[in-house]
Amino acid sequence: MPRIALATYDPGTEPGKDRDLPVLVEALRAAGADAEARHWDDPRADWGGYDLVLIRSTWDYSWRAREFGAWVERVGAMTRLANPAAVVRWNSDKRYLGELAAAGVPTVPTRYVAPGEPAELPADHEYVIKPTSGAGARFAARYTPDGHDTAVRQLARMHAEGFTAMVQPYLRSIDVSGERALQFFGGRLLHASRKGAVLAPGTPYDADKVAHPDLVPWQPTDEELAVAGKALAAVPGAPGLLYARVDLVDGEDGRPRVMELELVEPNLFLFLHPASLPRVTEAILTAAEA
């Protein structure tokens, strides 16, 4: 009976937002595993006592990046961690998009503005500012050139908190074709989904946002699968990933580009794809028994 911990966040007095977590724990138990959800920052947890620690919904990690990084390294040294610590370390900083682009992966054009660097913002097109370490559209906003002063204030706030900013063109195709999330598990395509635009014009960068609006199932095209495969093949060290999500949008040329490669704690959307639960369960058990 493999012992499996599904690492999540502590919601405090609020209901947990991971709809998949209780379903997945129950499925693993029904399949014969000793499975439980544990808060990643629980000081009482004996992580070395598990055969597998599966990072599932540690959705507060970007607020506590240093602490989370230390936890990942510690658990990875004690037992099998999925995804591996080296992958989590690399993927926790969205400057990996620059590495993917250098490897020939079609990505959304991205410029980085670190603390202390001048804020040279676009004057001829709409753009997005967001941090290199973030989740759930935290500190993300969409601007037109006449919003320059507000954008500069956002950069100053982010820099004061130690964040490096990303500046990307706003691809208007998102308003039409949305963003597609291709989910992989156990090395194979699991399912795909499409969501609408997250950033509405004029929404303050520090406002709460709906991370996955208008989510529906999606059938990926051959070109989308090819771009996703190229992105996964470019992950340093060619590691054996247990899970991955590749978020794609259409560029100005109408062809898919990587918006984000999520290898840390992607939402699986099992509530939208219940038929995927047996495959996810089987892949987790196989990883725990390896």
ROMAR-157043 format. One line per field, with one value per residue (C-alpha): residue number from 1; residue in three letters; chain; y, z, x. Coordinates in nm, 4 decimals. Layout:
residues N
pati	[NUM ...];
kemi	[Ala ...];
bami	[A ...];
c2	[Y ...];
c3	[Z ...];
c1	[X ...];
This chain:
residues 290
pati	[1 2 3 4 5 6 7 8 9 10 11 12 13 14 15 16 17 18 19 20 21 22 23 24 25 26 27 28 29 30 31 32 33 34 35 36 37 38 39 40 41 42 43 44 45 46 47 48 49 50 51 52 53 54 55 56 57 58 59 60 61 62 63 64 65 66 67 68 69 70 71 72 73 74 75 76 77 78 79 80 81 82 83 84 85 86 87 88 89 90 91 92 93 94 95 96 97 98 99 100 101 102 103 104 105 106 107 108 109 110 111 112 113 114 115 116 117 118 119 120 121 122 123 124 125 126 127 128 129 130 131 132 133 134 135 136 137 138 139 140 141 142 143 144 145 146 147 148 149 150 151 152 153 154 155 156 157 158 159 160 161 162 163 164 165 166 167 168 169 170 171 172 173 174 175 176 177 178 179 180 181 182 183 184 185 186 187 188 189 190 191 192 193 194 195 196 197 198 199 200 201 202 203 204 205 206 207 208 209 210 211 212 213 214 215 216 217 218 219 220 221 222 223 224 225 226 227 228 229 230 231 232 233 234 235 236 237 238 239 240 241 242 243 244 245 246 247 248 249 250 251 252 253 254 255 256 257 258 259 260 261 262 263 264 265 266 267 268 269 270 271 272 273 274 275 276 277 278 279 280 281 282 283 284 285 286 287 288 289 290];
kemi	[Met Pro Arg Ile Ala Leu Ala Thr Tyr Asp Pro Gly Thr Glu Pro Gly Lys Asp Arg Asp Leu Pro Val Leu Val Glu Ala Leu Arg Ala Ala Gly Ala Asp Ala Glu Ala Arg His Trp Asp Asp Pro Arg Ala Asp Trp Gly Gly Tyr Asp Leu Val Leu Ile Arg Ser Thr Trp Asp Tyr Ser Trp Arg Ala Arg Glu Phe Gly Ala Trp Val Glu Arg Val Gly Ala Met Thr Arg Leu Ala Asn Pro Ala Ala Val Val Arg Trp Asn Ser Asp Lys Arg Tyr Leu Gly Glu Leu Ala Ala Ala Gly Val Pro Thr Val Pro Thr Arg Tyr Val Ala Pro Gly Glu Pro Ala Glu Leu Pro Ala Asp His Glu Tyr Val Ile Lys Pro Thr Ser Gly Ala Gly Ala Arg Phe Ala Ala Arg Tyr Thr Pro Asp Gly His Asp Thr Ala Val Arg Gln Leu Ala Arg Met His Ala Glu Gly Phe Thr Ala Met Val Gln Pro Tyr Leu Arg Ser Ile Asp Val Ser Gly Glu Arg Ala Leu Gln Phe Phe Gly Gly Arg Leu Leu His Ala Ser Arg Lys Gly Ala Val Leu Ala Pro Gly Thr Pro Tyr Asp Ala Asp Lys Val Ala His Pro Asp Leu Val Pro Trp Gln Pro Thr Asp Glu Glu Leu Ala Val Ala Gly Lys Ala Leu Ala Ala Val Pro Gly Ala Pro Gly Leu Leu Tyr Ala Arg Val Asp Leu Val Asp Gly Glu Asp Gly Arg Pro Arg Val Met Glu Leu Glu Leu Val Glu Pro Asn Leu Phe Leu Phe Leu His Pro Ala Ser Leu Pro Arg Val Thr Glu Ala Ile Leu Thr Ala Ala Glu Ala];
bami	[A A A A A A A A A A A A A A A A A A A A A A A A A A A A A A A A A A A A A A A A A A A A A A A A A A A A A A A A A A A A A A A A A A A A A A A A A A A A A A A A A A A A A A A A A A A A A A A A A A A A A A A A A A A A A A A A A A A A A A A A A A A A A A A A A A A A A A A A A A A A A A A A A A A A A A A A A A A A A A A A A A A A A A A A A A A A A A A A A A A A A A A A A A A A A A A A A A A A A A A A A A A A A A A A A A A A A A A A A A A A A A A A A A A A A A A A A A A A A A A A A A A A A A A A A A A A A A A A A A A A A A A A A A A A A A A A A A A A A A A A A A A A A A A A A A];
c2	[0.0000 0.3099 0.6172 0.9292 1.2905 1.5439 1.8800 2.1690 2.5101 2.6033 2.8017 2.8987 2.9640 2.9818 2.6780 2.5207 2.6138 2.2847 2.1037 1.8092 1.7378 1.5390 1.3474 1.2511 1.1488 0.9258 0.7685 0.6859 0.5311 0.3249 0.2016 0.0775 0.3679 0.5292 0.8802 1.2086 1.5816 1.7745 2.1463 2.1992 2.4244 2.1910 2.1643 1.8321 1.6537 1.3682 1.4050 1.1375 0.8841 0.9010 0.7059 1.0026 1.3669 1.5042 1.8829 1.9549 2.2927 2.4858 2.7963 3.0427 2.9578 3.2705 3.4850 3.2815 3.1853 3.1561 2.9421 2.7242 2.6761 2.5580 2.3162 2.1738 2.1115 1.9536 1.7192 1.6309 1.5121 1.2975 1.1141 1.1114 1.4536 1.5167 1.7092 1.6880 1.9689 2.0807 2.1156 2.3091 2.5404 2.6165 2.6561 2.8773 3.1750 3.2694 3.3843 3.0279 3.1736 3.3355 2.9996 2.8356 3.1097 3.0664 2.6942 2.7727 2.7243 2.9677 3.1848 3.5126 3.7865 3.8845 4.1555 4.1502 4.4538 4.3836 4.6152 4.9162 4.8904 5.1686 5.1210 5.1438 5.0659 5.0299 5.3509 5.2017 4.8916 4.7339 4.5338 4.3245 4.3559 4.0653 3.9216 3.6434 3.4684 3.4590 3.2575 3.3245 3.6486 3.8058 4.1470 4.1168 4.3979 4.5037 4.8540 5.0795 5.3381 5.6106 5.4079 5.4652 5.6428 5.3677 5.1023 5.2797 5.2805 4.9084 4.8461 5.0540 4.8535 4.5218 4.6293 4.7475 4.3976 4.2412 4.1185 4.1225 4.2272 4.0766 4.3030 4.1300 4.2512 4.1902 3.9417 4.0382 3.6885 3.5915 3.7856 3.5624 3.2203 3.2292 3.0462 2.6690 2.4509 2.1165 1.8837 1.5996 1.3237 1.0260 1.1435 1.1507 1.4039 1.3776 1.6345 1.9971 2.2947 2.6463 2.9552 3.3136 3.6283 3.6802 4.0450 4.2915 4.6468 4.8760 4.6015 4.7090 4.4967 4.4289 4.3256 3.9645 3.8000 3.4898 3.2710 3.0395 3.2174 3.0389 2.7105 2.4447 2.1207 2.1614 1.9359 2.0451 2.0844 1.9054 2.2322 2.2968 1.9479 2.0040 2.3332 2.1773 1.8842 2.1178 2.3130 2.0006 1.8705 2.1976 2.1595 2.1425 1.7956 1.6280 1.5087 1.2521 1.4812 1.3266 1.6156 1.9300 2.1917 2.3939 2.7139 2.8373 3.1486 3.2573 3.5038 3.7883 3.5364 3.3156 3.0358 2.8939 3.0284 2.9272 3.1667 2.9566 2.6151 2.5024 2.2290 2.3190 2.3061 2.3241 2.2883 1.9571 2.0549 1.7012 1.8409 1.9306 1.6034 1.3316 1.0544 1.1465 1.0500 0.6794 0.7692 1.0253 0.7775 0.5053 0.7376 0.8549 0.4976 0.3983 0.6912 0.6033 0.2417 0.3192];
c3	[0.0000 -0.1179 0.1045 -0.0959 0.0191 -0.1998 -0.1094 -0.0974 0.0640 0.3914 0.3130 0.6760 0.7544 0.3855 0.1829 -0.0218 -0.3905 -0.5222 -0.6396 -0.7655 -0.4395 -0.2448 -0.5584 -0.6258 -0.2660 -0.2671 -0.6023 -0.4785 -0.1608 -0.3607 -0.5729 -0.2602 -0.1698 0.1698 0.0396 0.2166 0.1510 0.3568 0.3774 0.2319 0.5228 0.7978 1.0440 1.1738 0.8387 0.8085 0.4379 0.4386 0.5471 0.2105 -0.1014 -0.3125 -0.2387 -0.5207 -0.5483 -0.6258 -0.5165 -0.3269 -0.4602 -0.2151 -0.3084 -0.5140 -0.2077 -0.0173 -0.2899 -0.0720 0.1890 -0.0755 -0.2566 0.0646 0.1242 -0.2273 -0.1842 0.1578 0.0496 -0.2725 -0.0672 0.1566 -0.0898 -0.4433 -0.5266 -0.8316 -1.0190 -0.9233 -0.7241 -1.0126 -1.2402 -0.9785 -0.9175 -1.2900 -1.3539 -1.0519 -1.2311 -1.5582 -1.7052 -1.8368 -2.1293 -2.2511 -2.2414 -2.4348 -2.6971 -2.7274 -2.7846 -3.0784 -2.9023 -3.0245 -2.7204 -2.6425 -2.6863 -2.3383 -2.1955 -1.8326 -1.6076 -1.2839 -0.9811 -1.0566 -1.4342 -1.6283 -1.7214 -2.1017 -2.1845 -2.5277 -2.6761 -2.9816 -2.8671 -2.5804 -2.3375 -2.0207 -1.7071 -1.4653 -1.2297 -1.3110 -0.9961 -0.9689 -0.9941 -1.0511 -1.2448 -0.9289 -1.0010 -1.3685 -1.5651 -1.9198 -2.0428 -2.3427 -2.4078 -2.2364 -1.9124 -1.8878 -1.5497 -1.3857 -1.5370 -1.3962 -1.0516 -1.0839 -1.1733 -0.8752 -0.6421 -0.7812 -0.7648 -0.4065 -0.3187 -0.4976 -0.8108 -1.1608 -1.4101 -1.7458 -2.0247 -2.3102 -2.6005 -2.5398 -2.8092 -2.9112 -3.0430 -2.6787 -2.6925 -2.9810 -2.9542 -2.5830 -2.4119 -2.4505 -2.1726 -2.2833 -1.9873 -1.9838 -1.7240 -1.7187 -2.0397 -2.2504 -2.3385 -2.0765 -2.1936 -2.3008 -2.2080 -2.3346 -2.1265 -2.2017 -2.1462 -1.7839 -1.8030 -1.8759 -1.9720 -1.6715 -1.4081 -1.1375 -1.1103 -0.7414 -0.7879 -0.7476 -1.0839 -1.2085 -1.3158 -1.5505 -1.6939 -1.9304 -1.9103 -2.1610 -2.3000 -2.6057 -2.8817 -2.9530 -3.3118 -3.4509 -3.4475 -3.0837 -2.9920 -3.1822 -3.0026 -2.6655 -2.7393 -2.8389 -2.5145 -2.2998 -2.4855 -2.4052 -2.0262 -1.8995 -1.8350 -2.0245 -1.6923 -1.6557 -1.5799 -1.4042 -1.5016 -1.7119 -1.8494 -2.1586 -2.2009 -2.5586 -2.7290 -3.0920 -3.2011 -3.4460 -3.7243 -3.5969 -3.4935 -3.1396 -2.8962 -2.5410 -2.2846 -1.9891 -1.9157 -1.5803 -1.4134 -1.0459 -0.9356 -1.2328 -1.1799 -1.3451 -1.4159 -1.3383 -1.2626 -1.6324 -1.7487 -1.5061 -1.7503 -1.6946 -1.3264 -1.3761 -1.5888 -1.3362 -1.0522 -1.2370 -1.3230 -0.9618 -0.8312 -1.0859 -0.9771 -0.6101 -0.6701 -0.8918];
c1	[0.0000 0.1926 0.1753 0.0976 0.0705 -0.1061 0.0440 -0.1991 -0.2308 -0.3960 -0.7144 -0.7603 -1.1247 -1.2212 -1.3338 -1.0535 -1.0544 -0.9131 -1.2264 -1.0216 -0.8403 -1.1045 -1.2013 -0.8414 -0.7723 -1.0805 -0.9872 -0.6361 -0.7726 -1.0218 -0.7291 -0.5471 -0.3202 -0.2803 -0.3436 -0.4077 -0.4006 -0.1418 -0.0710 0.2743 0.3720 0.2463 0.5393 0.4038 0.4172 0.6679 0.7345 1.0017 0.7408 0.5634 0.6526 0.5415 0.4686 0.2565 0.2390 -0.1234 -0.2537 0.0138 -0.1544 -0.0025 0.3561 0.4256 0.3584 0.6172 0.8617 1.1713 0.9943 0.8339 1.1634 1.3290 1.0402 1.0720 1.4458 1.3954 1.1147 1.2934 1.5901 1.3677 1.1466 1.0102 0.8649 0.6507 0.7393 1.1105 1.2682 1.4916 1.1893 0.9919 1.2883 1.3220 0.9506 0.8775 1.0343 0.8649 1.1928 1.1917 0.9895 1.3085 1.4843 1.2016 1.2156 1.5932 1.5333 1.3041 0.9709 0.7027 0.6275 0.4539 0.7201 0.8359 1.0596 1.1730 1.2072 1.3953 1.4005 1.6196 1.5781 1.4013 1.0370 1.0341 0.6726 0.5089 0.3704 0.1997 0.0092 -0.1805 0.0307 0.0281 0.2390 0.2702 0.5336 0.7769 0.6566 0.2806 -0.0382 -0.4058 -0.3336 -0.1908 -0.0360 -0.1381 -0.2992 -0.3689 -0.2837 -0.3247 -0.0502 -0.2543 -0.2404 0.1340 0.1306 -0.0763 0.1508 0.4577 0.2975 0.2336 0.5968 0.7099 0.4856 0.6108 0.9745 0.9294 0.8132 1.1098 0.9314 1.0741 0.8070 0.7200 0.5953 0.4128 0.2002 -0.1683 -0.2645 -0.6163 -0.6786 -0.7394 -1.0645 -1.1765 -1.0111 -0.9289 -0.6455 -0.6065 -0.4685 -0.3245 -0.2887 -0.0362 -0.0087 0.2221 0.3868 0.0684 -0.1979 -0.4697 -0.7236 -0.7488 -0.9618 -1.0237 -1.0948 -1.1839 -0.9800 -0.8767 -0.7685 -1.0474 -0.9508 -0.9289 -0.9172 -0.6682 -0.3570 -0.4217 -0.7857 -0.8956 -0.9543 -1.1302 -0.8388 -1.0330 -1.3396 -1.5788 -1.3861 -1.4955 -1.3460 -1.1241 -0.9938 -0.6359 -0.5188 -0.2158 -0.0211 -0.1108 0.0072 0.3311 0.4041 0.3236 0.5528 0.8333 0.7944 0.8040 1.1088 1.2912 1.2638 1.6249 1.7550 1.4688 1.3208 1.0460 0.7539 0.4570 0.2319 0.2411 0.0069 0.0909 -0.1116 -0.1355 -0.2689 -0.2670 -0.0021 -0.0537 0.0018 -0.2805 -0.0457 -0.0203 0.2365 0.3201 0.1760 0.2830 0.4326 0.2927 0.4985 0.4488 0.0843 -0.1531 -0.5249 -0.6194 -0.9825 -1.0987 -1.4431 -1.4620 -1.3024 -1.4210 -1.3270 -0.9600 -0.9670 -0.8760 -0.5706 -0.4504 -0.4965 -0.3065 -0.0175 0.0164 0.0172 0.2806 0.4995 0.4560 0.5551 0.8546];
